[in-house]
Amino acid sequence: MAVFRLDPCGIICILITYLAVFYADYVVVRHIVLPSMTDSLWGSLCAVVFNTIIFLLIVSHLKAVLSDPGIVPIPKTSMDFSDIHSDSSKLKTNDGWTVCMKCETYRPPRAHHCRVCRRCVRRMDHHCPWINNCVGEYNQRFFIQFLFYVGLASVFAITLVVIALLTQPQIRKEYRQNRLLHCVLLVIESILFGLFVIAIGCDQMSAICHDETAVEYVKKEGIFRPKKSRLVLLQEVFGRSHPLLWLWPFQDVHVTESQEPLQYV
């Protein structure tokens, strides 16, 4: 279920994201590679690598934006929950399913209601305005991939600026104007976005390894959950493919909790 939400905050954040990404690509190519690296294969290699990172960043971001995060479907026929309104003990069944009074339907364990999406989402972590979507069971891997490639692009851009300014401070006149200003702005942008995504990425990985989403942490719902190995927890998010492919955004793999982990040697 791919639905683009018309949330003003989410749309603005997406526009800011792509403006920052394309500006970084413009500065790297126009003010770093072309002025000082065109005479060597190193310049071409840097341009190809940086644009490959940008491509993977965009793909993972679009996947996170447009993918179904795990929305719990609403039954076609309405259900009568009038007796539950007067008895809160009936909101949860013996097998962990709960009743969402806003969606007026049953939802599986670890599903929560998002006030922005106005639907219940399986294993919902949080609603992220930067992807204008919830981060849930089916798209968390794309969200983490997006964070990784933003961080990688930020580090790579800062490295290129430092190398260009230290190795070739004197450049041709047609490239000299405003070069330093653009490079400074790129470094500031890279530091801000880099630190931001690193902090969120570390929080995401910690939540996965502790098997507790942000919503569950706030509501203290994961305290008595059975413990699993980190490999199992990571496979529930990234799939059963080889770990080297976990950062490849062209796979759509939904992993259920009943699957056994694969062993790699």
C-alpha positions in Angstrom: 0.0 0.0 0.0 2.0 3.0 -1.3 0.3 6.2 -0.3 1.9 9.7 -0.4 0.5 11.7 2.5 -0.4 15.3 1.9 1.1 16.4 5.2 2.6 20.0 4.9 5.4 19.3 7.4 6.4 16.1 5.6 6.3 17.7 2.1 8.5 20.6 3.3 11.0 18.2 4.9 11.2 16.2 1.6 11.8 19.4 -0.4 14.6 20.5 2.0 16.1 17.0 1.8 16.4 17.1 -2.0 17.5 20.7 -2.2 20.3 19.8 0.2 21.2 16.7 -1.8 21.3 18.3 -5.2 23.1 21.3 -3.9 25.8 19.1 -2.5 26.1 17.3 -5.8 26.3 20.6 -7.6 29.1 21.9 -5.4 31.1 18.6 -5.6 31.0 18.5 -9.4 31.1 22.2 -10.3 33.3 23.7 -7.6 35.6 20.7 -6.6 35.9 18.1 -9.3 35.9 20.4 -12.4 38.3 23.1 -11.1 41.0 20.9 -9.6 40.5 17.2 -10.6 39.7 17.1 -14.3 43.3 16.3 -15.3 43.4 13.0 -13.5 41.3 9.8 -13.2 41.0 10.6 -9.6 38.5 13.4 -10.4 36.4 11.2 -12.6 36.4 8.4 -9.9 35.4 10.8 -7.2 32.5 12.2 -9.3 31.3 8.6 -10.1 31.5 7.4 -6.5 29.8 10.5 -5.1 27.0 10.3 -7.6 26.6 6.6 -7.0 26.1 7.4 -3.3 23.6 10.1 -4.2 21.7 7.6 -6.4 21.5 5.0 -3.7 20.5 7.7 -1.2 17.6 8.8 -3.4 16.4 5.2 -4.1 16.4 4.3 -0.4 14.7 7.6 0.5 11.9 7.1 -2.2 11.5 3.5 -1.0 11.1 4.7 2.6 8.6 7.4 1.4 6.5 5.3 -0.9 6.6 1.9 0.7 3.9 0.5 3.0 5.3 0.8 6.5 3.0 -2.0 7.6 -0.4 -0.5 7.7 -3.0 -2.7 9.3 -5.9 -3.1 6.9 -9.3 -2.0 8.0 -12.0 -4.8 7.5 -14.5 -4.2 4.7 -17.3 -4.9 7.1 -17.7 -2.7 10.2 -17.2 -4.3 13.6 -19.2 -3.7 16.7 -17.0 -2.6 19.7 -19.8 -1.1 21.7 -19.3 -3.5 24.6 -15.5 -2.7 24.7 -16.1 1.0 25.3 -17.5 0.2 28.8 -14.9 -2.5 29.6 -11.2 -1.6 29.0 -10.0 -5.1 29.9 -11.3 -6.3 26.6 -9.0 -4.1 24.6 -6.3 -6.9 24.5 -6.8 -10.5 23.6 -4.9 -13.5 25.0 -2.6 -13.8 21.9 -1.4 -10.2 22.1 -3.8 -8.6 19.6 -5.3 -5.3 20.7 -8.3 -3.2 19.6 -7.7 0.2 18.2 -10.7 2.4 19.0 -9.7 5.0 16.4 -9.5 2.5 13.5 -12.2 0.4 15.1 -10.4 -2.9 14.2 -8.1 -5.5 15.7 -4.4 -5.0 15.3 -1.5 -7.5 15.7 1.0 -7.4 18.5 3.4 -4.4 18.5 1.1 -2.4 16.1 0.3 1.2 17.1 -1.8 4.0 15.9 -0.2 6.9 14.1 -2.0 10.2 14.5 -0.5 11.7 11.3 -1.2 8.7 9.1 -4.5 8.0 11.0 -3.9 4.3 10.7 -2.3 1.5 12.8 1.2 0.4 11.7 2.9 -2.9 12.4 5.9 -2.5 14.7 5.7 1.2 14.4 8.8 3.0 15.6 7.9 6.6 14.9 6.4 9.0 12.3 9.3 10.7 10.4 8.6 14.0 8.6 11.8 13.6 6.6 10.2 10.6 4.7 6.6 11.8 5.2 5.8 8.3 6.4 5.9 6.1 9.4 8.9 4.0 10.1 7.5 0.5 10.6 8.0 -3.2 10.0 8.1 -3.0 6.2 10.2 0.1 5.5 12.5 0.5 8.5 15.3 -1.1 6.4 14.9 1.6 3.8 14.9 4.3 6.4 18.2 3.1 7.9 19.7 2.7 4.4 18.8 6.4 3.7 20.5 7.5 7.0 23.6 5.5 6.1 24.0 7.0 2.6 23.3 10.5 3.9 26.1 10.0 6.5 28.4 8.5 3.8 27.8 11.4 1.4 28.5 13.9 4.1 31.8 12.3 5.1 32.8 12.0 1.4 31.9 15.6 0.6 33.9 17.0 3.5 36.9 14.8 2.5 36.8 16.1 -1.1 36.6 19.7 0.1 39.7 19.3 2.4 41.7 17.5 -0.3 40.8 20.1 -3.0 41.7 23.1 -0.8 44.9 21.6 0.5 46.3 20.1 -2.7 45.2 22.7 -5.2 44.4 26.1 -3.6 45.1 27.9 -6.9 42.6 27.1 -9.7 41.6 28.6 -13.0 40.0 32.0 -12.9 36.7 30.9 -14.4 36.2 28.5 -11.4 37.6 30.8 -8.7 34.6 33.0 -8.1 32.4 31.9 -5.1 34.3 28.6 -4.9 35.3 29.1 -1.2 31.8 30.2 -0.2 30.2 27.1 -1.8 32.8 24.8 -0.2 32.2 26.4 3.3 28.4 26.0 2.9 28.9 22.4 1.8 31.0 21.6 4.8 28.4 23.2 7.2 25.6 21.3 5.5 27.5 18.0 5.6 28.4 18.4 9.3 24.8 19.3 10.3 23.1 16.5 8.3 25.9 14.1 9.0 25.7 14.5 12.8 21.9 14.4 12.6 21.7 11.1 10.7 24.4 9.5 12.7 22.5 10.2 15.9 19.3 8.8 14.5 21.0 5.9 12.9 22.7 4.9 16.2 19.3 5.2 17.9 17.7 3.0 15.3 20.3 0.3 15.6 20.1 0.4 19.4 16.4 0.0 19.2 16.7 -3.0 16.9 19.3 -4.7 19.1 17.2 -4.2 22.2 14.0 -5.3 20.3 12.2 -2.2 21.4 10.7 0.5 19.2 10.5 4.2 20.2 6.8 3.8 20.9 7.3 0.7 23.0 10.1 2.5 24.9 7.8 5.3 25.9 4.9 3.0 26.8 7.2 0.4 28.5 5.7 -2.4 26.4 8.9 -4.4 25.6 10.1 -5.1 29.1 8.8 -8.7 29.3 9.4 -9.7 25.7 11.4 -12.9 25.1 15.0 -12.3 24.3 16.4 -12.9 20.8 19.9 -13.0 19.3 21.1 -9.8 17.5 21.3 -11.8 14.3 17.6 -12.7 14.5 16.6 -9.1 15.3 18.7 -7.7 12.4 17.2 -10.2 10.0 13.7 -9.2 11.0 14.5 -5.7 9.7 17.0 -6.3 6.9 15.8 -9.7 5.6 17.5 -13.1 5.3 19.9 -12.1 2.5 23.6 -11.9 3.1 24.6 -9.1 5.5 26.7 -7.5 2.6 23.4 -6.9 0.8 21.6 -5.3 3.7 22.5 -1.8 2.4 21.2 -2.6 -1.1 17.9 -0.8 -1.5 16.5 -2.8 -4.4 15.3 -5.7 -2.3 11.7 -5.9 -1.0 11.9 -8.6 1.7 9.4 -8.9 4.6 10.6 -11.1 7.4 8.3 -12.7 9.9 9.3 -13.5 13.4 8.9 -17.2 12.9 11.8 -17.5 10.5 15.0 -19.0 11.7 18.2 -17.0 11.3 20.8 -18.0 8.7 24.3 -18.8 9.7 27.2 -17.2 7.8 30.7 -18.6 7.8 
